[in-house]
Amino acid sequence: MESLTTNTDVRLTVTRCFRTLKSSTDSSDIITALRTLHSYLDEGPDSTATSAERAEFRRAHYSSALQLLVSNIQADWLHQLTAAQRAELWDGLFLAGPPEQALLVLMDAIGELRWVKFLQRGRLAELLWSYCLEAAPSDSPQLRETLLGRISALPDITANKLQLNNRALFRPQQYYPLLATEMLTALEHTCQALRAGTDCNLTFVAQTLGKVCIQGHSGLVLAVMAPRLSACTRSDMVWQRVCWKLLENVPQRWMESVLTGLVQAISGPDALGRIIGNLVLTNKKAQFVITHKLLLLQYKYEVLQIILGYLAADRDRRPLLIQVLRSVSQAWSNSSAVKHTPLEQQLYVSKALLLSVSLLKDSEIQELRSELLQCMLGGMQTHLDSNVVRIRHMGMVIGEYLSSRMDINGTKLKFEVRLIYSRSKYNKPPRGSLSLFVLDCESIYKSARLTFYHSSDDELTPYDMSGDQEISKASPPRYLRDCLEILISSEDPVRVELALKAAESLVRKNSFAAREISVQMSKVLLHMDDKYNINGFLYLRQATMVALTVTDCIPVAHYLTTEFYSLNYSLRQRLDILEVLALAAQELSKPVTEKKAATISSATTAESTPYPGDNPVHWQQVVEKRIQSKTKRLTKKAVQPVTKATPNRYAPNICLIHDTFLLAAQMGCALLDFVWAVRYHADQMVRRGVLFAVCSVFLSMPSQNLLVDIGDQLFETRSWLADVAEGDPDADCRSLAVQSLVLLDKSLKKQLQDPQAPTVET
């Protein structure tokens, strides 16, 4: 009964205060109402409200009071208050009550100074600490999820609302380090409470950390938190327990982003062990991230040192080190991986294998003796068979070190390779912990000078072989089918290069054989990758595809135009198709007599001729060239010699342009859709590119397609071009807009004057 009376009294008092704030113009009444509301938040000895009244106000009326203040932000009585009165009565209401309610209300007044003061006064730390104590009686899953979303995405919310007027404190570079500091403050309060015997709950802080990291801000947050956690856990077991519990409470779906950011921000394996403890043993997701994803799917050597040192530092975690060693040894000895993976990845795997073996004890080496021996023999043979010098060097270094650790029958593996180090610390790789052995293969390869020698040849004078030429064991193919078979199945880089260089001449010399395999060979060339880094690869492939299209025009052109619209093709492949069709059409349209009598081989030309896609012409030159080509000049032409008539090879193969209008229309519509979203970009170069694309569409698309395919966009496009032509600050943008308007009006006028032209309705 007493609680009911208390609730009624508080409700009546708050209602009177609200009525005064809404309707009164007397500043004294306003100040009295604000002081009455503020008294329910004052917990000092001079407070006139009882604890029950204060609890009821916080529970049922605090949010309403803040919402009323926000709605009266432009009221006349607010400006009548002095600065001291506003700071005490107005700002005090936002800074003294429950922080979660104040945060939600302040989101509606995001530009106000009260929100800045809310962040600067440490209210976020109070909010996080209140959830550590579980002192939020009105808490619900919906409220908690809302708070998480607002706290983690505050910079995005403020940027959307304030736009150009956004404050510096709300930007990610300042907000997320501030949030990290507030989380550390909440963790500090937690440690103090635990020492005093008070139970705490870190679930909300862990959820906040995970939510921020999954949104891509782990670098900003953990750059502040990781050094502080590392220092606090060095000699304080309470801090270690708090950190372990914090990581355990991170939700599974956010665990990867938190651990990835933590490993990248941490200073060493010891610090990682103090912060996460044995999390890899109790959490399957953490174990997968640490032992597989961060180790085997990345190439960061610093992460490799930290993780392997962390696994080796504790007896309970050492079985995971052996598990990692097995995975790395399998990857290192895999013949397919040696042939097809990048050199950087193989170097990383070699470092991982060396470091893992160095961290093993002698007893563990003996247990893994058979597996390491199999890895050494099989993997070393695969590396020595490679034609890449650095891969062979990796095999030698790994083989020698593994044999020295296993001590097979008292013998050690030695290669006829002398490694001369200049002040190198790696002459005798020590055994032991990570702090004693960090072997950087890259440093070895850069600092070492490798010379192959034989003991009986040390005193002989080297013979001058500077003028010798290397004799290739492979010969170029003489038949087109042999060339195709090499391109399909051969894994010898020399044979593939010779076949690719000879392909064009074989196609042009034997047109009958080329017609039998033209489509098949075009398919092989279209899907072929430059996995052997062949000089002039793109030019050689394109020249051969053009020769196939010219030789057997109809089937090859039909295949290429069909594949252009197929799925699972990259933009580069689709551009290759268009370039091949264009070059083939140009070659077919030229008279045969214009061909040079002596044809330069593709192999020679490819080394000196750049691929067209690698050196694009500037768009201004393209526009100027097209304008000049369409400009009529009244001059007397020079007398030109009479050209001898020759058969036109392009006319019988007119199917080559069967898809031209369809291609132009579809590509024009797609290009307009692509650039439309950035037409008002702040960068003038981007706007120029957009206008150049629009100009290209109007130049390339047939006039009858403008009304049919993009008729619904023409009015808006024309209005936008007119605005750019009149008001854009960049002169080039204005010029391009005028040119686009001229081209558009010319095409529409031509189309509308045609009585049989299709309209938008048709």
DOFINU-886449 format. One record per residue (C-alpha): residue number from 1; residue in three letters; x negated, y negated, z. Coordinates in steps of 0.02 Angstrom, whole numbers, plus 50000, padded with zeros to 5 digits. Layout:
NUM  ALA  X  Y  Z
...
//
This chain:
1  MET  50000  50000  50000
2  GLU  49856  49884  50041
3  SER  49774  49916  49872
4  LEU  49938  49878  49783
5  THR  49951  49711  49875
6  THR  49771  49671  49832
7  ASN  49798  49708  49648
8  THR  49954  49598  49646
9  ASP  49867  49452  49730
10  VAL  49720  49461  49610
11  ARG  49835  49470  49459
12  LEU  49937  49318  49516
13  THR  49781  49215  49551
14  VAL  49702  49259  49384
15  THR  49864  49219  49292
16  ARG  49870  49045  49370
17  CYS  49690  49014  49321
18  PHE  49724  49070  49143
19  ARG  49874  48954  49131
20  THR  49770  48808  49192
21  LEU  49632  48842  49066
22  LYS  49757  48852  48923
23  SER  49865  48699  48959
24  SER  49783  48581  49083
25  THR  49684  48428  49030
26  ASP  49626  48379  49205
27  SER  49441  48421  49222
28  SER  49457  48446  49411
29  ASP  49591  48580  49386
30  ILE  49483  48663  49254
31  ILE  49332  48666  49372
32  THR  49439  48737  49513
33  ALA  49506  48876  49400
34  LEU  49331  48922  49339
35  ARG  49264  48925  49518
36  THR  49408  49038  49570
37  LEU  49367  49161  49430
38  HIS  49183  49149  49471
39  SER  49216  49190  49654
40  TYR  49271  49366  49605
41  LEU  49096  49397  49535
42  ASP  48999  49322  49680
43  GLU  48936  49459  49796
44  GLY  48845  49343  49916
45  PRO  48890  49314  50099
46  ASP  48983  49154  50054
47  SER  49102  49243  49936
48  THR  49287  49213  49974
49  ALA  49345  49373  49887
50  THR  49343  49544  49966
51  SER  49254  49692  49890
52  ALA  49421  49769  49838
53  GLU  49472  49607  49750
54  ARG  49306  49597  49662
55  ALA  49321  49777  49604
56  GLU  49498  49748  49540
57  PHE  49445  49592  49445
58  ARG  49299  49680  49363
59  ARG  49408  49827  49315
60  ALA  49564  49742  49248
61  HIS  49536  49556  49219
62  TYR  49353  49520  49177
63  SER  49365  49557  48990
64  SER  49524  49453  48976
65  ALA  49439  49307  49062
66  LEU  49292  49312  48942
67  GLN  49406  49326  48791
68  LEU  49501  49172  48851
69  LEU  49339  49074  48867
70  VAL  49284  49125  48692
71  SER  49452  49075  48618
72  ASN  49439  48902  48700
73  ILE  49263  48869  48639
74  GLN  49325  48711  48549
75  ALA  49434  48647  48692
76  ASP  49416  48464  48744
77  TRP  49392  48505  48928
78  LEU  49237  48607  48889
79  HIS  49149  48453  48821
80  GLN  49197  48355  48978
81  LEU  49093  48470  49087
82  THR  48914  48424  49124
83  ALA  48770  48535  49068
84  ALA  48747  48597  49247
85  GLN  48932  48639  49264
86  ARG  48934  48733  49097
87  ALA  48780  48833  49148
88  GLU  48854  48875  49319
89  LEU  49037  48905  49281
90  TRP  49046  48950  49096
91  ASP  48883  49042  49067
92  GLY  48888  49117  49241
93  LEU  49047  49214  49199
94  PHE  48958  49298  49053
95  LEU  48798  49334  49149
96  ALA  48868  49396  49315
97  GLY  48999  49526  49272
98  PRO  48991  49702  49201
99  PRO  48866  49692  49057
100  GLU  48956  49817  48943
101  GLN  49116  49713  48945
102  ALA  49020  49551  48916
103  LEU  48928  49629  48769
104  LEU  49088  49684  48682
105  VAL  49169  49513  48705
106  LEU  49015  49418  48649
107  MET  49015  49511  48483
108  ASP  49163  49402  48433
109  ALA  49062  49244  48471
110  ILE  48899  49306  48400
111  GLY  48831  49133  48359
112  GLU  48850  49064  48533
113  LEU  48706  49021  48647
114  ARG  48787  49131  48780
115  TRP  48742  49283  48677
116  VAL  48560  49225  48667
117  LYS  48557  49198  48855
118  PHE  48636  49370  48877
119  LEU  48485  49448  48793
120  GLN  48356  49335  48874
121  ARG  48422  49361  49052
122  GLY  48395  49549  49044
123  ARG  48579  49596  49034
124  LEU  48541  49741  48917
125  ALA  48429  49816  49050
126  GLU  48570  49797  49177
127  LEU  48690  49883  49058
128  LEU  48571  50030  49031
129  TRP  48534  50040  49218
130  SER  48720  50042  49260
131  TYR  48739  50197  49152
132  CYS  48587  50276  49235
133  LEU  48680  50258  49401
134  GLU  48843  50314  49320
135  ALA  48923  50158  49396
136  ALA  49047  50127  49255
137  PRO  49216  50186  49322
138  SER  49310  50136  49163
139  ASP  49188  50226  49050
140  SER  49255  50334  48910
141  PRO  49178  50425  48760
142  GLN  49253  50294  48644
143  LEU  49181  50149  48745
144  ARG  49011  50232  48755
145  GLU  49007  50264  48567
146  THR  49058  50083  48534
147  LEU  48921  50017  48647
148  LEU  48791  50129  48563
149  GLY  48842  50067  48392
150  ARG  48838  49884  48445
151  ILE  48671  49895  48536
152  SER  48581  49992  48398
153  ALA  48649  49891  48251
154  LEU  48654  49716  48327
155  PRO  48535  49639  48195
156  ASP  48645  49704  48054
157  ILE  48804  49641  48138
158  THR  48733  49467  48169
159  ALA  48661  49457  47994
160  ASN  48831  49496  47918
161  LYS  48920  49366  48026
162  LEU  48792  49226  48032
163  GLN  48709  49256  47862
164  LEU  48587  49112  47832
165  ASN  48618  49041  48007
166  ASN  48555  49196  48094
167  ARG  48446  49166  48246
168  ALA  48268  49230  48259
169  LEU  48309  49331  48416
170  PHE  48437  49434  48319
171  ARG  48314  49488  48185
172  PRO  48243  49665  48193
173  GLN  48063  49609  48221
174  GLN  48112  49526  48386
175  TYR  48268  49619  48441
176  TYR  48205  49798  48438
177  PRO  48045  49763  48538
178  LEU  48159  49671  48663
179  LEU  48273  49823  48670
180  ALA  48121  49934  48700
181  THR  48069  49823  48845
182  GLU  48244  49833  48919
183  MET  48242  50023  48907
184  LEU  48074  50026  48996
185  THR  48148  49916  49133
186  ALA  48293  50039  49154
187  LEU  48167  50183  49165
188  GLU  48068  50087  49296
189  HIS  48225  50065  49401
190  THR  48259  50251  49379
191  CYS  48087  50296  49447
192  GLN  48113  50184  49597
193  ALA  48284  50260  49630
194  LEU  48214  50436  49620
195  ARG  48079  50394  49747
196  ALA  48217  50330  49861
197  GLY  48315  50492  49843
198  THR  48452  50428  49724
199  ASP  48507  50537  49579
200  CYS  48507  50459  49405
201  ASN  48567  50505  49231
202  LEU  48464  50462  49076
203  THR  48590  50520  48946
204  PHE  48643  50347  48888
205  VAL  48464  50282  48876
206  ALA  48414  50438  48777
207  GLN  48562  50414  48660
208  THR  48514  50232  48634
209  LEU  48335  50282  48592
210  GLY  48393  50417  48471
211  LYS  48521  50304  48387
212  VAL  48393  50166  48358
213  CYS  48263  50288  48290
214  ILE  48383  50376  48170
215  GLN  48426  50205  48097
216  GLY  48244  50181  48046
217  HIS  48179  50069  48186
218  SER  48072  50197  48278
219  GLY  47912  50105  48232
220  LEU  47965  49941  48315
221  VAL  48036  50025  48470
222  LEU  47904  50157  48504
223  ALA  47761  50037  48468
224  VAL  47814  49953  48631
225  MET  47870  50106  48729
226  ALA  47733  50233  48687
227  PRO  47582  50138  48761
228  ARG  47680  50096  48919
229  LEU  47741  50275  48942
230  SER  47566  50340  48911
231  ALA  47493  50225  49044
232  CYS  47630  50257  49172
233  THR  47622  50447  49156
234  ARG  47433  50456  49175
235  SER  47440  50470  49365
236  ASP  47624  50464  49412
237  MET  47720  50627  49415
238  VAL  47887  50537  49438
239  TRP  47860  50446  49274
240  GLN  47817  50612  49191
241  ARG  47980  50690  49254
242  VAL  48078  50539  49191
243  CYS  47998  50549  49018
244  TRP  48030  50736  49005
245  LYS  48211  50713  49054
246  LEU  48229  50568  48932
247  LEU  48169  50674  48785
248  GLU  48275  50823  48839
249  ASN  48433  50716  48833
250  VAL  48404  50652  48656
251  PRO  48542  50728  48546
252  GLN  48485  50865  48428
253  ARG  48532  50768  48271
254  TRP  48415  50625  48322
255  MET  48273  50728  48394
256  GLU  48170  50731  48233
257  SER  48165  50542  48211
258  VAL  48116  50515  48394
259  LEU  47975  50643  48393
260  THR  47910  50585  48224
261  GLY  47899  50405  48283
262  LEU  47825  50455  48450
263  VAL  47686  50561  48372
264  GLN  47641  50420  48254
265  ALA  47637  50290  48394
266  ILE  47548  50393  48526
267  SER  47362  50375  48561
268  GLY  47312  50558  48579
269  PRO  47364  50736  48620
270  ASP  47346  50712  48808
271  ALA  47469  50568  48806
272  LEU  47591  50669  48701
273  GLY  47584  50812  48826
274  ARG  47617  50696  48973
275  ILE  47767  50616  48887
276  ILE  47859  50766  48812
277  GLY  47792  50905  48924
278  ASN  47840  51080  48863
279  LEU  47985  51017  48758
280  VAL  47931  51129  48613
281  LEU  47962  51282  48721
282  THR  48139  51235  48777
283  ASN  48207  51145  48624
284  LYS  48212  51239  48457
285  LYS  48234  51081  48355
286  ALA  48083  51001  48437
287  GLN  47982  51160  48407
288  PHE  48028  51160  48221
289  VAL  47983  50975  48202
290  ILE  47817  50989  48294
291  THR  47753  51155  48227
292  HIS  47821  51150  48049
293  LYS  47888  50986  47984
294  LEU  47755  50867  48049
295  LEU  47613  50989  48019
296  LEU  47651  51073  47853
297  LEU  47756  50944  47761
298  GLN  47647  50790  47788
299  TYR  47467  50743  47750
300  LYS  47423  50633  47900
301  TYR  47263  50691  47981
302  GLU  47291  50588  48139
303  VAL  47456  50678  48168
304  LEU  47367  50843  48139
305  GLN  47239  50807  48275
306  ILE  47372  50753  48401
307  ILE  47489  50902  48374
308  LEU  47356  51038  48371
309  GLY  47272  50963  48524
310  TYR  47442  50957  48612
311  LEU  47476  51141  48574
312  ALA  47303  51194  48631
313  ALA  47303  51096  48794
314  ASP  47425  51207  48890
315  ARG  47421  51396  48916
316  ASP  47608  51413  48884
317  ARG  47595  51319  48719
318  ARG  47444  51413  48648
319  PRO  47553  51550  48568
320  LEU  47625  51413  48460
321  LEU  47448  51363  48409
322  ILE  47418  51543  48350
323  GLN  47585  51537  48257
324  VAL  47531  51377  48171
325  LEU  47363  51454  48127
326  ARG  47450  51601  48042
327  SER  47557  51483  47938
328  VAL  47409  51374  47890
329  SER  47300  51523  47843
330  GLN  47437  51592  47731
331  ALA  47455  51423  47646
332  TRP  47267  51407  47623
333  SER  47245  51580  47546
334  ASN  47398  51569  47434
335  SER  47336  51577  47254
336  SER  47490  51491  47184
337  ALA  47469  51346  47306
338  VAL  47286  51325  47258
339  LYS  47333  51313  47074
340  HIS  47486  51201  47083
341  THR  47475  51089  47237
342  PRO  47387  50919  47238
343  LEU  47208  50908  47294
344  GLU  47254  50798  47443
345  GLN  47371  50931  47510
346  GLN  47239  51067  47493
347  LEU  47113  50958  47583
348  TYR  47240  50930  47723
349  VAL  47273  51118  47738
350  SER  47086  51151  47745
351  LYS  47067  51024  47886
352  ALA  47212  51104  47979
353  LEU  47134  51277  47963
354  LEU  46963  51219  48022
355  LEU  47036  51124  48170
356  SER  47151  51267  48220
357  VAL  47011  51396  48219
358  SER  46895  51279  48315
359  LEU  47025  51265  48455
360  LEU  47038  51455  48478
361  LYS  46945  51546  48614
362  ASP  46830  51692  48573
363  SER  46955  51816  48643
364  GLU  47091  51745  48531
365  ILE  46974  51753  48382
366  GLN  46948  51938  48412
367  GLU  47136  51968  48421
368  LEU  47160  51880  48254
369  ARG  47004  51954  48175
370  SER  47092  52057  48041
371  GLU  47208  51915  47990
372  LEU  47066  51789  47982
373  LEU  46960  51911  47882
374  GLN  47100  51936  47758
375  CYS  47125  51749  47746
376  MET  46939  51719  47721
377  LEU  46914  51851  47585
378  GLY  47073  51819  47486
379  GLY  47077  51630  47505
380  MET  46892  51606  47475
381  GLN  46899  51708  47314
382  THR  47047  51603  47253
383  HIS  46956  51441  47290
384  LEU  46794  51498  47209
385  ASP  46888  51548  47051
386  SER  46955  51371  47031
387  ASN  46885  51257  46896
388  VAL  46894  51107  47013
389  VAL  46729  51075  47101
390  ARG  46803  51007  47263
391  ILE  46917  51157  47282
392  ARG  46766  51272  47267
393  HIS  46675  51168  47398
394  MET  46825  51188  47516
395  GLY  46817  51376  47494
396  MET  46631  51377  47535
397  VAL  46648  51269  47691
398  ILE  46796  51368  47759
399  GLY  46715  51536  47717
400  GLU  46552  51493  47805
401  TYR  46639  51427  47960
402  LEU  46760  51574  47976
403  SER  46617  51698  47958
404  SER  46516  51607  48090
405  ARG  46662  51613  48213
406  MET  46704  51796  48181
407  ASP  46520  51850  48184
408  ILE  46545  52001  48070
409  ASN  46410  52129  48107
410  GLY  46294  51991  48163
411  THR  46285  51916  47987
412  LYS  46346  51748  47928
413  LEU  46407  51702  47756
414  LYS  46292  51582  47662
415  PHE  46312  51507  47489
416  GLU  46177  51444  47372
417  VAL  46231  51268  47411
418  ARG  46126  51146  47510
419  LEU  46221  51016  47610
420  ILE  46105  50870  47649
421  TYR  46185  50757  47780
422  SER  46134  50581  47815
423  ARG  46150  50561  48005
424  SER  46297  50681  48004
425  LYS  46369  50748  48167
426  TYR  46440  50902  48082
427  ASN  46280  51005  48058
428  LYS  46330  51126  48196
429  PRO  46518  51123  48223
430  PRO  46542  51147  48410
431  ARG  46674  51255  48489
432  GLY  46798  51201  48618
433  SER  46935  51075  48641
434  LEU  46991  50940  48524
435  SER  46888  50808  48613
436  LEU  46730  50906  48567
437  PHE  46772  50951  48388
438  VAL  46856  50843  48258
439  LEU  46796  50899  48087
440  ASP  46840  50780  47947
441  CYS  46813  50868  47781
442  GLU  46834  50706  47686
443  SER  46686  50629  47778
444  ILE  46582  50783  47736
445  TYR  46620  50772  47552
446  LYS  46585  50585  47547
447  SER  46424  50589  47648
448  ALA  46353  50753  47585
449  ARG  46247  50771  47429
450  LEU  46275  50942  47350
451  THR  46133  51022  47251
452  PHE  46133  51200  47184
453  TYR  45964  51280  47194
454  HIS  45868  51443  47182
455  SER  45717  51473  47291
456  SER  45600  51519  47145
457  ASP  45649  51365  47043
458  ASP  45609  51229  47171
459  GLU  45442  51182  47090
460  LEU  45501  51183  46908
461  THR  45521  51019  46813
462  PRO  45701  50995  46755
463  TYR  45724  51002  46567
464  ASP  45803  50851  46483
465  MET  45979  50906  46434
466  SER  46057  50732  46415
467  GLY  46086  50755  46228
468  ASP  46169  50927  46241
469  GLN  46351  50949  46199
470  GLU  46465  51067  46293
471  ILE  46521  51214  46188
472  SER  46699  51263  46223
473  LYS  46735  51449  46237
474  ALA  46914  51423  46176
475  SER  46958  51377  45996
476  PRO  47110  51279  45937
477  PRO  47256  51383  45870
478  ARG  47270  51404  45682
479  TYR  47451  51457  45672
480  LEU  47603  51366  45735
481  ARG  47677  51514  45828
482  ASP  47513  51540  45921
483  CYS  47518  51357  45967
484  LEU  47695  51375  46035
485  GLU  47650  51530  46135
486  ILE  47503  51440  46217
487  LEU  47612  51291  46265
488  ILE  47741  51408  46342
489  SER  47639  51536  46438
490  SER  47456  51488  46450
491  GLU  47383  51423  46615
492  ASP  47213  51381  46542
493  PRO  47197  51191  46537
494  VAL  47072  51197  46393
495  ARG  47183  51304  46282
496  VAL  47337  51199  46321
497  GLU  47244  51039  46276
498  LEU  47179  51112  46113
499  ALA  47352  51176  46067
500  LEU  47432  51007  46104
501  LYS  47302  50916  45999
502  ALA  47326  51033  45851
503  ALA  47516  51042  45860
504  GLU  47559  50891  45752
505  SER  47442  50936  45609
506  LEU  47506  51116  45609
507  VAL  47686  51055  45599
508  ARG  47650  50938  45453
509  LYS  47541  51062  45358
510  ASN  47665  51208  45364
511  SER  47842  51139  45355
512  PHE  47917  51310  45319
513  ALA  47851  51386  45480
514  ALA  47895  51227  45575
515  ARG  48079  51239  45524
516  GLU  48090  51415  45599
517  ILE  48039  51358  45774
518  SER  48075  51172  45768
519  VAL  48214  51170  45898
520  GLN  48125  51290  46015
521  MET  47963  51192  46007
522  SER  48055  51026  46034
523  LYS  48133  51100  46190
524  VAL  47964  51157  46256
525  LEU  47885  50986  46224
526  LEU  48031  50890  46301
527  HIS  48016  50988  46465
528  MET  47825  50993  46468
529  ASP  47733  50907  46611
530  ASP  47556  50840  46616
531  LYS  47499  50959  46753
532  TYR  47321  50970  46684
533  ASN  47294  50781  46665
534  ILE  47262  50791  46478
535  ASN  47194  50633  46399
536  GLY  47329  50553  46289
537  PHE  47459  50683  46340
538  LEU  47612  50572  46315
539  TYR  47554  50515  46142
540  LEU  47514  50691  46085
541  ARG  47681  50759  46143
542  GLN  47777  50617  46063
543  ALA  47684  50630  45897
544  THR  47722  50816  45886
545  MET  47907  50791  45925
546  VAL  47917  50655  45791
547  ALA  47834  50771  45666
548  LEU  47961  50908  45708
549  THR  48106  50786  45688
550  VAL  48043  50725  45519
551  THR  48008  50901  45457
552  ASP  48173  50980  45513
553  CYS  48282  50828  45541
554  ILE  48460  50891  45561
555  PRO  48437  51032  45691
556  VAL  48308  50937  45795
557  ALA  48407  50774  45794
558  HIS  48565  50867  45841
559  TYR  48474  50953  45986
560  LEU  48398  50791  46051
561  THR  48560  50690  46044
562  THR  48652  50831  46131
563  GLU  48523  50844  46270
564  PHE  48527  50655  46295
565  TYR  48698  50670  46377
566  SER  48658  50829  46475
567  LEU  48632  50835  46663
568  ASN  48469  50856  46760
569  TYR  48364  50747  46645
570  SER  48254  50608  46713
571  LEU  48256  50431  46646
572  ARG  48083  50461  46571
573  GLN  48145  50611  46470
574  ARG  48295  50515  46406
575  LEU  48182  50372  46352
576  ASP  48070  50500  46265
577  ILE  48220  50562  46166
578  LEU  48266  50386  46110
579  GLU  48086  50344  46062
580  VAL  48066  50504  45962
581  LEU  48228  50473  45866
582  ALA  48180  50293  45831
583  LEU  48004  50336  45771
584  ALA  48069  50478  45663
585  ALA  48197  50363  45584
586  GLN  48064  50233  45547
587  GLU  47950  50363  45467
588  LEU  48090  50434  45360
589  SER  48142  50261  45301
590  LYS  47968  50214  45238
591  PRO  47917  50257  45059
592  VAL  47797  50402  45044
593  THR  47673  50294  44951
594  GLU  47648  50184  45102
595  LYS  47566  50325  45196
596  LYS  47379  50316  45213
597  ALA  47281  50431  45103
598  ALA  47173  50488  45244
599  THR  47267  50537  45400
600  ILE  47181  50515  45567
601  SER  47204  50663  45680
602  SER  47315  50645  45832
603  ALA  47177  50706  45946
604  THR  47068  50557  45900
605  THR  47209  50430  45895
606  ALA  47279  50484  46064
607  GLU  47119  50433  46153
608  SER  47124  50255  46089
609  THR  47309  50220  46064
610  PRO  47408  50174  46220
611  TYR  47575  50256  46247
612  PRO  47714  50130  46206
613  GLY  47802  50154  46372
614  ASP  47642  50114  46469
615  ASN  47622  49940  46394
616  PRO  47795  49860  46379
617  VAL  47812  49698  46282
618  HIS  47865  49548  46386
619  TRP  48051  49513  46371
620  GLN  48022  49333  46318
621  GLN  47923  49394  46168
622  VAL  48061  49516  46123
623  VAL  48196  49382  46130
624  GLU  48090  49257  46032
625  LYS  48051  49387  45899
626  ARG  48234  49431  45878
627  ILE  48285  49248  45867
628  GLN  48152  49216  45735
629  SER  48211  49367  45635
630  LYS  48389  49299  45631
631  THR  48339  49119  45589
632  LYS  48360  49068  45406
633  ARG  48220  48961  45334
634  LEU  48235  48870  45167
635  THR  48062  48896  45093
636  LYS  47995  48957  44929
637  LYS  47944  49138  44943
638  ALA  47777  49196  44882
639  VAL  47776  49309  44731
640  GLN  47762  49489  44788
641  PRO  47703  49635  44683
642  VAL  47838  49750  44620
643  THR  47852  49905  44729
644  LYS  47867  50070  44640
645  ALA  48032  50157  44677
646  THR  48019  50316  44779
647  PRO  48149  50438  44846
648  ASN  48228  50386  45010
649  ARG  48206  50528  45134
650  TYR  48317  50444  45263
651  ALA  48480  50449  45166
652  PRO  48501  50640  45159
653  ASN  48465  50648  45346
654  ILE  48586  50511  45396
655  CYS  48651  50625  45534
656  LEU  48502  50559  45631
657  ILE  48603  50402  45669
658  HIS  48767  50495  45693
659  ASP  48763  50449  45877
660  THR  48695  50272  45859
661  PHE  48855  50175  45891
662  LEU  48905  50291  46031
663  LEU  48734  50276  46110
664  ALA  48733  50086  46095
665  ALA  48908  50068  46166
666  GLN  48879  50184  46314
667  MET  48708  50114  46354
668  GLY  48773  49936  46340
669  CYS  48915  49969  46462
670  ALA  48800  50059  46583
671  LEU  48671  49919  46574
672  LEU  48802  49785  46610
673  ASP  48866  49884  46760
674  PHE  48688  49907  46824
675  VAL  48636  49723  46818
676  TRP  48804  49647  46867
677  ALA  48774  49667  47054
678  VAL  48613  49561  47052
679  ARG  48668  49421  46935
680  TYR  48662  49295  47079
681  HIS  48493  49354  47147
682  ALA  48386  49223  47232
683  ASP  48230  49268  47132
684  GLN  48228  49181  46964
685  MET  48133  49325  46882
686  VAL  48273  49444  46928
687  ARG  48401  49324  46855
688  ARG  48299  49310  46696
689  GLY  48294  49499  46682
690  VAL  48483  49507  46703
691  LEU  48510  49377  46568
692  PHE  48387  49465  46453
693  ALA  48483  49628  46477
694  VAL  48649  49541  46437
695  CYS  48571  49461  46283
696  SER  48506  49631  46227
697  VAL  48680  49707  46247
698  PHE  48758  49572  46137
699  LEU  48620  49595  46008
700  SER  48630  49785  46003
701  MET  48813  49829  46025
702  PRO  48920  49829  45868
703  SER  49046  49688  45870
704  GLN  49195  49805  45860
705  ASN  49138  49890  46022
706  LEU  49131  49727  46121
707  LEU  49320  49709  46125
708  VAL  49357  49894  46144
709  ASP  49227  49949  46272
710  ILE  49196  49794  46378
711  GLY  49346  49688  46335
712  ASP  49404  49678  46515
713  GLN  49234  49607  46567
714  LEU  49210  49479  46428
715  PHE  49309  49337  46510
716  GLU  49215  49352  46675
717  THR  49048  49373  46585
718  ARG  49080  49218  46479
719  SER  49127  49115  46633
720  TRP  48971  49171  46724
721  LEU  48859  49130  46574
722  ALA  48938  48957  46561
723  ASP  48903  48925  46747
724  VAL  48722  48981  46727
725  ALA  48698  48874  46570
726  GLU  48759  48721  46664
727  GLY  48696  48740  46841
728  ASP  48552  48865  46857
729  PRO  48394  48781  46925
730  ASP  48281  48883  46809
731  ALA  48261  48818  46631
732  ASP  48228  48990  46557
733  CYS  48387  49057  46637
734  ARG  48487  48914  46563
735  SER  48410  48942  46392
736  LEU  48447  49129  46397
737  ALA  48625  49096  46452
738  VAL  48652  48979  46304
739  GLN  48580  49107  46184
740  SER  48692  49243  46257
741  LEU  48845  49132  46237
742  VAL  48799  49097  46056
743  LEU  48777  49282  46019
744  LEU  48940  49327  46106
745  ASP  49040  49193  46014
746  LYS  48963  49245  45849
747  SER  49007  49429  45875
748  LEU  49185  49391  45932
749  LYS  49215  49269  45790
750  LYS  49155  49397  45664
751  GLN  49264  49531  45739
752  LEU  49421  49424  45754
753  GLN  49405  49366  45574
754  ASP  49410  49547  45514
755  PRO  49596  49588  45482
756  GLN  49565  49774  45508
757  ALA  49465  49754  45667
758  PRO  49528  49845  45823
759  THR  49594  49738  45964
760  VAL  49595  49765  46151
761  GLU  49772  49835  46141
762  THR  49726  49963  46010
//
